[in-house]
Each structure stands twice: as C-alpha cells, then as structure tokens.
Amino acid sequence: MNTHNLGIQAIEIDLMDKLPAIRVSDSIELSKAAELLMDINTPCLLLNESIVTPWDIVMKTIERTLV
C-alpha cells in the first residue's frame, strides 16, 4: 500500500471502513462469544471495560485444556 511513497500511514483513518463491535455481558458463555466472533464483520466484542478478540478466545480455550 503505497501512496506517493508515504506508505500505509498516508491512508486517512476516516476513509477506512469501521466495523461494528458487539457489547456483551460478563455472563456470556465462551462458546457463544466464539460464535459471535466467527462472523467476519465482528472484529471484537466489548465486555465491560475490555475488548475481546478471537485471539483472546483461543488463548482462554488453550488455558482451559492445559489445566
């Protein structure tokens, strides 16, 4: 992505698509959170004051299987 040799920093944030995040409660089951994140149009979930990404779900699942 090269714009006048400035690279990606030349792209204005306002021009990029903004994907919606879904706010969830802290009682959501891990499997339901994973299901919501399978949608390519949902990059993350908002949980209280935290942002949950697909990577968080993977790490939580690995953590549970190791214990």
Rosetta blueprint (number, residue, H / E / L):
1 M L
2 N L
3 T L
4 H L
5 N L
6 L L
7 G H
8 I H
9 Q H
10 A H
11 I L
12 E L
13 I H
14 D H
15 L H
16 M L
17 D L
18 K L
19 L L
20 P L
21 A L
22 I E
23 R E
24 V E
25 S L
26 D L
27 S L
28 I L
29 E L
30 L H
31 S H
32 K H
33 A H
34 A H
35 E H
36 L H
37 L H
38 M L
39 D L
40 I L
41 N L
42 T L
43 P L
44 C L
45 L E
46 L E
47 L E
48 N L
49 E L
50 S E
51 I E
52 V E
53 T L
54 P H
55 W H
56 D H
57 I H
58 V H
59 M H
60 K H
61 T H
62 I H
63 E H
64 R H
65 T H
66 L H
67 V L
